[in-house]
Amino acid sequence: MSITTQCPDCAAKLNVADKLAGKRGKCPKCGAMITIPKNPTGQGGDEQAAPSANPPADAKKPSSRHRNAARTTQSRKRQSDSVDKTLLDAFEGNIAPVRRKPTYTLATLLVTCVMIVLPLLYVALIMLTGFAVYYHTVNHASMLEYGRGRAKIMVFLAYVAPLAIGAILVLFMIKPLFARPARQIQRRSLTRGGEPLLFAFVDRICAIVRAPTPKRIDVDYELNASASFRRGLLSILGSDLVLTIGMPMAAGLTLRQFAGVLAHEFGHFSQGIGMRLTYVVRNVNTWFARVVYERDEWDEWLEETAAEIDIRIGWILYLSQLCVWFTRRILWLLMWIGHGVSGFMLRQMEFDADRYETRLVGSETFADTSLRIRELGAAYNLTQQTVMGFLSQHKFPDDITRVMTKIVAEFPPDVRQQIQKSIESEKNGLFDTHPCDNARIASARRENAAGIFHAPGPASNLFRNLDNLAQGVTWDLYRAMGAQINPQEMDRVDRLWDEFDLASNESVTA
């Protein structure tokens, strides 16, 4: 026995057990919350779908409530279609492509080669260390024949210690080569049927920027938006992209600002081979940063074992720790060499992507977006602190994006002034992979672009039901934090809002 229903967001048809009639749950396709309709006849989905030969009198004519609901649905559809057409027609022509000199691509290729060589140097160091251990094992075994009594024990330790230290060192040097990436953020995939306007909007921007359209659009709980190769290196030779939209970003920006952010992200992928080379460079930089700073169970085991074991044996582990520290210093040096070599190229790639954003929405909108994202960043940090306080009280705000937008709306003018001053005082550093906002705004203003997209309104207009998506990614965040909670158990933000403490401006601007 089953009930057939349809998700209002993605239009997926679902068959559920009749015992779930009247209850709420998540759509397995898009994650939206849906209410399972009651089955008044008690029949299964297939039986219920077949019309009765003699329907009851009250079933022949829809009730006034149903007729009103149908009229409301049709009215909303007509209104939605009107909004869709207005937004998509708001793009006034095309923008000029961003030109690059041939020497720029050549320089990018040379930087990529250098970045590939750096990990190879590290592999060569591992091989050299392994050979040193092998050489000691084979050529110094004769030293075990010397000495008597305690002296023989010391000779034995002198022979064994380099073997033990070398084996541990090689093991810990090899480990970073196979280091797994950090736990992936939980994301939800959208569908064209569920979010037709958003997909059409993205398609239009991709066409204007001359970039490939993404095969998938995901949403998550981060204050960010990014376009990347969907399957990593497996997609690098094609145009298999995924666009990831952070719901806090979508909830906090205007349509023009959001369109500019998307143009920036897709502007990277209009750079052709330069983007693919940059992908390699960024991944090498990220790998170096992870292996230098991340610690795992092996590192904890070595530290705990050295502290607990007898010092007469533990000294070997302490020397091993010293050698591991030394290899990490080598990795640290290679990492900063990589940052220094690639920094200028990566900053230039960002400037080029900024030019797409500027030409789409205008120089002044670019400056407004930079300031707005900084404001949202401050509010998002305060949101995380506030939510952690509620979690300690076993309260779960149901929408972190709503918390963030409420917080940023209550920022006093002096907070915005402080953020503006901090932007104006910034300067690019030699090892920065992204240019500072001050330099980016100055570059955008030199473009002196009016933009071709001037539609008013919030970016949330692109989504059929931003609230449901925001609540869904908020639940994903709680699950990532290890909280065992059902979506229905989360607390309404409006009900908790009076308990939020926004008195500390210091925490806002930190």
C-alpha positions as CSV (number, residue, x, y, z in Angstrom):
1,M,0.0,0.0,0.0
2,S,1.5,3.4,-1.0
3,I,0.6,7.0,-1.5
4,T,1.7,8.8,-4.7
5,T,2.6,12.5,-4.2
6,Q,4.7,15.1,-5.9
7,C,7.5,17.4,-4.5
8,P,6.4,21.0,-4.9
9,D,10.0,22.1,-5.4
10,C,11.5,19.7,-8.0
11,A,8.2,18.1,-9.2
12,A,9.6,14.6,-8.5
13,K,6.9,11.9,-8.2
14,L,7.2,9.9,-5.0
15,N,5.6,6.7,-3.7
16,V,5.5,6.5,0.1
17,A,4.0,4.1,2.6
18,D,0.4,4.9,3.6
19,K,1.4,4.9,7.3
20,L,3.3,8.2,6.6
21,A,0.1,10.0,5.6
22,G,-0.1,13.5,7.1
23,K,3.6,13.5,8.2
24,R,6.4,15.7,7.0
25,G,9.7,14.5,5.5
26,K,12.5,15.4,3.1
27,C,12.3,14.9,-0.7
28,P,15.0,12.3,-1.7
29,K,15.7,14.3,-4.9
30,C,16.1,17.9,-3.8
31,G,15.9,17.7,0.0
32,A,12.9,20.0,0.3
33,M,10.5,19.5,3.2
34,I,7.1,18.1,2.0
35,T,3.9,17.1,3.7
36,I,2.6,13.6,2.7
37,P,-1.1,13.9,1.8
38,K,-3.6,11.8,3.6
39,N,-5.2,8.9,1.7
40,P,-8.9,9.1,2.6
41,T,-9.8,5.9,0.8
42,G,-7.1,3.8,2.5
43,Q,-6.1,2.5,-0.9
44,G,-2.5,2.2,-2.3
45,G,-1.0,4.5,-4.8
46,D,-1.9,2.5,-7.8
47,E,-5.5,1.9,-6.7
48,Q,-5.9,5.4,-5.7
49,A,-4.8,6.6,-9.1
50,A,-7.5,4.7,-10.9
51,P,-10.8,6.7,-10.9
52,S,-13.9,5.1,-9.5
53,A,-16.6,4.3,-12.0
54,N,-19.2,5.9,-9.7
55,P,-17.4,8.8,-7.9
56,P,-19.3,10.2,-4.9
57,A,-21.3,13.3,-5.6
58,D,-19.0,15.6,-3.6
59,A,-16.0,14.4,-5.7
60,K,-17.6,15.4,-9.0
61,K,-17.2,19.1,-8.3
62,P,-14.2,20.6,-6.6
63,S,-14.8,22.4,-3.3
64,S,-14.6,26.1,-3.1
65,R,-11.4,25.8,-1.1
66,H,-9.8,23.6,-3.8
67,R,-11.0,26.0,-6.5
68,N,-9.4,29.0,-4.6
69,A,-6.2,27.1,-4.2
70,A,-6.1,26.3,-7.9
71,R,-6.7,29.9,-8.8
72,T,-4.0,31.0,-6.4
73,T,-1.5,28.5,-7.9
74,Q,-2.3,29.7,-11.4
75,S,-1.9,33.3,-10.3
76,R,1.4,32.6,-8.8
77,K,2.6,30.8,-11.9
78,R,1.6,33.8,-14.1
79,Q,3.4,36.1,-11.7
80,S,6.4,33.9,-11.7
81,D,6.5,33.7,-15.5
82,S,6.3,37.5,-15.6
83,V,9.2,37.9,-13.1
84,D,11.2,35.3,-15.0
85,K,10.8,37.2,-18.3
86,T,11.6,40.6,-16.6
87,L,14.8,39.3,-15.1
88,L,16.1,37.5,-18.1
89,D,15.3,40.5,-20.3
90,A,17.2,42.8,-18.0
91,F,20.5,41.9,-19.6
92,E,21.2,44.7,-22.1
93,G,23.4,43.1,-24.8
94,N,26.8,41.5,-24.3
95,I,30.2,42.5,-22.8
96,A,33.6,42.8,-24.4
97,P,35.8,39.7,-23.8
98,V,38.8,40.1,-21.6
99,R,41.9,39.9,-23.7
100,R,45.2,38.4,-22.5
101,K,48.6,38.6,-24.1
102,P,50.2,35.3,-25.4
103,T,53.1,35.9,-23.0
104,Y,50.6,35.6,-20.1
105,T,49.7,32.0,-21.1
106,L,53.4,31.2,-21.5
107,A,54.2,32.6,-18.1
108,T,51.3,30.5,-16.6
109,L,52.7,27.4,-18.2
110,L,56.2,28.1,-16.7
111,V,54.7,28.7,-13.3
112,T,52.8,25.4,-13.5
113,C,56.0,23.5,-14.4
114,V,57.7,25.0,-11.4
115,M,54.8,24.0,-9.1
116,I,54.9,20.4,-10.4
117,V,58.6,20.2,-9.8
118,L,58.3,21.2,-6.1
119,P,56.4,18.0,-5.1
120,L,58.9,16.0,-7.2
121,L,61.7,17.5,-5.2
122,Y,60.0,16.3,-2.0
123,V,59.7,12.8,-3.6
124,A,63.4,12.9,-4.4
125,L,64.1,13.8,-0.7
126,I,62.1,10.7,0.4
127,M,64.1,8.5,-2.0
128,L,67.4,10.0,-0.7
129,T,66.4,9.3,2.9
130,G,65.3,5.7,2.1
131,F,68.6,5.1,0.4
132,A,70.5,6.5,3.4
133,V,68.7,4.0,5.6
134,Y,69.5,1.2,3.2
135,Y,73.1,2.2,3.0
136,H,73.5,2.2,6.7
137,T,71.8,-1.2,7.1
138,V,74.1,-2.9,4.5
139,N,77.4,-1.2,5.0
140,H,77.5,-0.6,8.8
141,A,76.4,-4.1,10.1
142,S,80.0,-4.9,10.8
143,M,80.0,-2.5,13.7
144,L,78.0,-5.0,15.7
145,E,81.1,-7.2,16.0
146,Y,82.9,-4.6,18.3
147,G,82.6,-4.0,22.0
148,R,81.9,-6.1,25.1
149,G,79.4,-5.8,27.9
150,R,77.7,-2.4,28.1
151,A,79.8,-1.2,25.3
152,K,78.3,-3.8,23.0
153,I,74.8,-2.6,24.0
154,M,75.8,1.0,23.1
155,V,77.2,-0.2,19.8
156,F,73.9,-2.1,19.1
157,L,71.8,1.0,19.9
158,A,74.1,3.1,17.7
159,Y,73.3,0.7,14.8
160,V,69.6,0.2,15.5
161,A,68.7,3.8,16.3
162,P,69.3,5.2,12.7
163,L,67.3,2.2,11.3
164,A,64.3,3.0,13.6
165,I,64.5,6.7,13.2
166,G,65.0,6.4,9.4
167,A,62.0,4.0,9.1
168,I,59.7,6.3,11.1
169,L,61.0,9.3,9.1
170,V,60.4,7.7,5.7
171,L,56.9,6.5,6.8
172,F,55.9,10.0,7.9
173,M,57.4,11.5,4.8
174,I,55.4,9.2,2.5
175,K,52.2,9.7,4.5
176,P,51.6,13.3,3.1
177,L,51.7,12.0,-0.4
178,F,48.5,10.0,0.3
179,A,47.0,12.4,2.7
180,R,43.2,12.4,2.3
181,P,41.5,15.7,1.8
182,A,39.5,17.2,4.7
183,R,35.9,16.0,5.1
184,Q,33.8,17.4,2.3
185,I,31.1,19.9,3.0
186,Q,27.6,18.4,2.7
187,R,25.9,19.9,-0.4
188,R,22.5,19.7,-2.0
189,S,22.0,19.5,-5.7
190,L,19.3,21.5,-7.4
191,T,17.4,20.6,-10.5
192,R,16.1,22.6,-13.5
193,G,12.6,21.5,-12.7
194,G,12.9,22.7,-9.2
195,E,14.7,26.0,-9.8
196,P,14.1,27.0,-13.5
197,L,14.7,30.7,-13.1
198,L,18.1,30.2,-11.3
199,F,19.2,27.8,-14.0
200,A,18.1,30.2,-16.8
201,F,19.8,33.1,-15.1
202,V,23.1,31.1,-14.8
203,D,22.8,30.0,-18.5
204,R,22.4,33.7,-19.5
205,I,25.4,34.8,-17.6
206,C,27.6,31.9,-18.9
207,A,26.6,32.9,-22.5
208,I,27.5,36.6,-21.9
209,V,30.8,35.6,-20.2
210,R,31.5,33.0,-22.9
211,A,32.0,30.2,-20.4
212,P,30.6,26.7,-20.4
213,T,27.4,26.2,-18.4
214,P,27.6,24.0,-15.3
215,K,26.3,20.5,-15.4
216,R,25.1,20.8,-11.8
217,I,24.3,23.5,-9.3
218,D,24.8,22.7,-5.6
219,V,24.0,24.7,-2.5
220,D,25.6,24.6,1.0
221,Y,25.9,26.6,4.2
222,E,29.1,28.5,3.4
223,L,29.3,32.2,2.7
224,N,30.8,31.6,-0.7
225,A,30.1,30.9,-4.3
226,S,32.4,28.9,-6.6
227,A,32.6,27.2,-10.0
228,S,34.9,24.2,-10.3
229,F,35.6,21.0,-12.2
230,R,32.9,18.6,-11.2
231,R,35.1,15.6,-10.9
232,G,38.4,17.2,-10.2
233,L,41.3,16.1,-12.5
234,L,38.9,13.8,-14.4
235,S,37.1,16.8,-15.7
236,I,40.0,19.1,-16.3
237,L,40.3,18.4,-20.1
238,G,36.6,19.1,-20.7
239,S,33.9,21.5,-19.6
240,D,32.3,19.4,-16.8
241,L,31.6,22.1,-14.2
242,V,29.7,22.4,-11.0
243,L,28.5,25.7,-9.5
244,T,28.3,25.8,-5.7
245,I,26.2,28.6,-4.1
246,G,26.3,29.3,-0.4
247,M,22.8,30.1,0.8
248,P,24.1,32.9,3.1
249,M,25.6,34.5,-0.1
250,A,22.3,34.2,-2.0
251,A,20.3,35.5,1.0
252,G,22.6,38.5,1.6
253,L,23.2,40.0,-1.9
254,T,21.1,41.9,-4.4
255,L,20.4,40.6,-7.8
256,R,23.1,42.8,-9.4
257,Q,25.7,41.8,-6.8
258,F,24.9,38.1,-7.1
259,A,25.0,38.3,-10.9
260,G,28.5,39.9,-10.6
261,V,29.7,37.2,-8.3
262,L,28.6,34.5,-10.8
263,A,30.2,36.4,-13.7
264,H,33.5,36.4,-11.7
265,E,33.4,32.7,-11.1
266,F,32.5,31.8,-14.7
267,G,35.0,34.4,-15.9
268,H,37.7,32.1,-14.6
269,F,36.5,29.3,-17.0
270,S,36.5,31.6,-20.0
271,Q,40.3,31.7,-19.5
272,G,40.7,28.3,-21.3
273,I,44.0,26.7,-20.8
274,G,45.0,29.4,-18.2
275,M,42.3,28.2,-15.9
276,R,43.3,24.6,-16.2
277,L,46.9,25.4,-15.4
278,T,45.8,27.5,-12.5
279,Y,43.7,24.6,-11.2
280,V,46.9,22.5,-11.0
281,V,48.8,25.4,-9.3
282,R,46.0,26.0,-6.7
283,N,45.8,22.3,-5.9
284,V,49.6,22.0,-5.4
285,N,49.4,25.0,-3.1
286,T,46.5,23.5,-1.2
287,W,48.3,20.2,-0.8
288,F,51.4,21.8,0.6
289,A,49.3,23.8,3.1
290,R,47.4,20.7,4.3
291,V,50.5,18.5,4.8
292,V,52.4,21.3,6.6
293,Y,49.6,22.2,9.0
294,E,47.2,19.3,9.4
295,R,47.8,16.6,12.0
296,D,46.2,13.1,12.1
297,E,46.1,10.0,14.3
298,W,49.7,9.0,13.3
299,D,51.1,12.3,14.6
300,E,49.1,11.9,17.9
301,W,50.4,8.3,18.3
302,L,54.0,9.3,17.9
303,E,53.7,12.1,20.4
304,E,51.7,10.1,23.0
305,T,54.0,7.0,22.7
306,A,57.2,9.1,23.1
307,A,55.7,10.6,26.3
308,E,54.6,7.3,27.8
309,I,57.5,5.0,27.0
310,D,60.7,4.6,29.1
311,I,63.1,7.3,28.2
312,R,65.9,4.7,27.5
313,I,63.9,3.6,24.5
314,G,61.7,6.7,24.1
315,W,64.7,8.9,23.1
316,I,64.6,7.2,19.7
317,L,61.0,8.4,19.3
318,Y,62.0,11.9,20.4
319,L,64.7,12.0,17.7
320,S,62.1,10.7,15.2
321,Q,59.8,13.6,16.2
322,L,62.7,16.0,15.6
323,C,63.3,14.5,12.1
324,V,59.6,14.7,11.3
325,W,59.6,18.3,12.4
326,F,62.6,19.0,10.1
327,T,60.9,17.4,7.1
328,R,57.8,19.6,7.7
329,R,60.1,22.6,7.7
330,I,61.3,21.5,4.3
331,L,57.7,21.2,3.2
332,W,57.0,24.6,4.7
333,L,59.9,26.1,2.7
334,L,58.6,24.4,-0.6
335,M,55.1,25.7,0.2
336,W,56.3,29.3,0.5
337,I,58.4,29.0,-2.6
338,G,55.2,27.9,-4.4
339,H,53.2,30.8,-3.0
340,G,56.0,33.2,-4.1
341,V,56.2,31.8,-7.6
342,S,52.5,31.5,-8.2
343,G,51.3,34.5,-6.3
344,F,51.5,37.1,-9.0
345,M,49.9,34.8,-11.6
346,L,47.0,33.9,-9.3
347,R,46.4,37.5,-8.4
348,Q,46.3,38.4,-12.1
349,M,43.8,35.6,-12.8
350,E,41.5,37.2,-10.1
351,F,41.9,40.6,-11.6
352,D,40.9,39.2,-15.0
353,A,37.8,37.5,-13.5
354,D,36.9,40.8,-11.8
355,R,36.8,42.5,-15.2
356,Y,34.0,40.2,-16.3
357,E,32.1,41.0,-13.1
358,T,32.7,44.8,-13.6
359,R,31.6,44.7,-17.3
360,L,28.4,42.9,-16.4
361,V,27.2,44.9,-13.4
362,G,29.4,48.1,-13.4
363,S,32.3,49.5,-11.5
364,E,30.4,51.0,-8.7
365,T,28.3,47.8,-8.1
366,F,31.6,45.9,-7.9
367,A,32.8,48.2,-5.1
368,D,29.4,47.8,-3.4
369,T,29.6,44.0,-3.6
370,S,33.1,44.0,-2.1
371,L,31.9,46.0,0.9
372,R,28.7,43.9,1.2
373,I,30.6,40.6,1.2
374,R,32.9,41.9,4.0
375,E,29.8,43.0,6.0
376,L,28.2,39.6,5.5
377,G,31.5,37.9,6.5
378,A,31.5,39.8,9.8
379,A,27.9,38.9,10.4
380,Y,28.5,35.3,9.4
381,N,31.3,35.0,12.0
382,L,29.0,36.5,14.6
383,T,26.3,34.1,13.5
384,Q,28.6,31.1,14.1
385,Q,29.4,32.3,17.6
386,T,25.8,32.9,18.4
387,V,24.6,29.6,17.0
388,M,27.3,27.8,19.1
389,G,25.9,29.5,22.2
390,F,22.4,28.2,21.4
391,L,23.7,24.7,20.7
392,S,25.2,24.7,24.2
393,Q,21.6,25.2,25.4
394,H,20.3,22.5,23.1
395,K,18.6,25.0,20.9
396,F,18.9,24.7,17.1
397,P,18.1,27.9,15.1
398,D,16.4,26.6,11.9
399,D,18.0,29.0,9.4
400,I,21.5,30.4,9.8
401,T,21.1,32.6,6.7
402,R,18.2,34.4,8.4
403,V,20.3,34.9,11.6
404,M,23.0,36.4,9.4
405,T,20.8,38.8,7.5
406,K,19.1,39.9,10.7
407,I,22.5,40.6,12.3
408,V,23.9,42.5,9.3
409,A,20.7,44.6,9.2
410,E,21.3,45.7,12.8
411,F,24.9,46.8,12.2
412,P,25.3,50.3,13.4
413,P,26.9,52.8,11.0
414,D,30.2,52.9,12.7
415,V,30.7,49.1,12.0
416,R,30.3,49.7,8.3
417,Q,32.7,52.6,8.5
418,Q,35.3,50.4,10.2
419,I,34.9,47.8,7.5
420,Q,35.3,50.5,4.8
421,K,38.4,51.9,6.5
422,S,39.9,48.4,6.8
423,I,39.4,47.9,3.0
424,E,41.0,51.2,2.2
425,S,44.1,50.4,4.3
426,E,44.8,47.0,2.6
427,K,47.8,46.3,0.4
428,N,48.9,43.2,-1.6
429,G,51.5,41.0,-0.2
430,L,54.2,39.1,-2.1
431,F,52.8,35.7,-1.2
432,D,49.1,36.5,-1.5
433,T,47.2,34.3,-3.9
434,H,44.2,36.8,-4.0
435,P,44.5,40.5,-4.4
436,C,43.2,42.6,-1.6
437,D,39.8,44.3,-1.9
438,N,41.3,47.7,-2.1
439,A,43.4,46.8,-5.2
440,R,40.5,45.0,-6.8
441,I,38.1,48.0,-6.3
442,A,40.7,50.3,-7.8
443,S,41.1,48.1,-10.8
444,A,37.4,47.9,-11.3
445,R,37.0,51.6,-11.2
446,R,39.7,52.0,-13.8
447,E,37.4,50.0,-16.1
448,N,34.8,52.8,-15.7
449,A,32.1,50.4,-16.7
450,A,28.4,51.1,-16.5
451,G,27.4,47.5,-16.7
452,I,24.7,45.8,-18.8
453,F,22.6,44.3,-15.9
454,H,20.6,46.7,-13.7
455,A,17.7,44.7,-12.4
456,P,16.6,45.6,-8.8
457,G,15.6,43.3,-6.0
458,P,17.3,40.7,-3.9
459,A,19.0,37.6,-5.2
460,S,16.5,35.5,-3.3
461,N,14.0,36.3,-6.2
462,L,15.9,33.7,-8.2
463,F,14.8,30.9,-5.9
464,R,11.4,29.3,-5.7
465,N,11.8,28.7,-2.0
466,L,15.0,30.0,-0.5
467,D,13.7,29.5,3.0
468,N,13.4,25.7,2.5
469,L,16.8,25.4,1.0
470,A,18.3,27.6,3.8
471,Q,16.7,25.4,6.5
472,G,18.0,22.3,4.7
473,V,21.6,23.4,4.6
474,T,21.3,24.6,8.2
475,W,20.3,21.0,9.1
476,D,23.3,19.8,7.1
477,L,25.6,22.0,9.2
478,Y,24.3,20.5,12.4
479,R,24.8,17.0,11.1
480,A,28.4,17.9,10.0
481,M,28.9,19.1,13.6
482,G,27.7,15.7,14.9
483,A,24.3,16.8,16.2
484,Q,21.6,14.1,16.1
485,I,18.5,16.2,15.3
486,N,15.6,15.9,13.0
487,P,14.6,18.9,10.8
488,Q,11.3,19.2,12.7
489,E,13.1,19.7,16.0
490,M,14.9,22.9,14.9
491,D,13.7,26.1,16.5
492,R,12.3,29.0,14.6
493,V,14.7,31.9,14.4
494,D,12.0,34.5,14.9
495,R,11.1,32.9,18.2
496,L,14.7,32.8,19.4
497,W,15.6,36.3,18.1
498,D,15.0,38.1,21.3
499,E,17.7,35.9,23.0
500,F,20.4,36.9,20.5
501,D,23.1,39.1,22.0
502,L,24.3,41.7,19.5
503,A,25.8,44.2,22.0
504,S,29.4,43.5,21.2
505,N,30.6,45.4,18.2
506,E,34.1,44.2,18.9
507,S,33.2,40.6,18.0
508,V,31.4,41.9,14.9
509,T,34.5,43.7,13.5
510,A,37.1,41.2,14.6
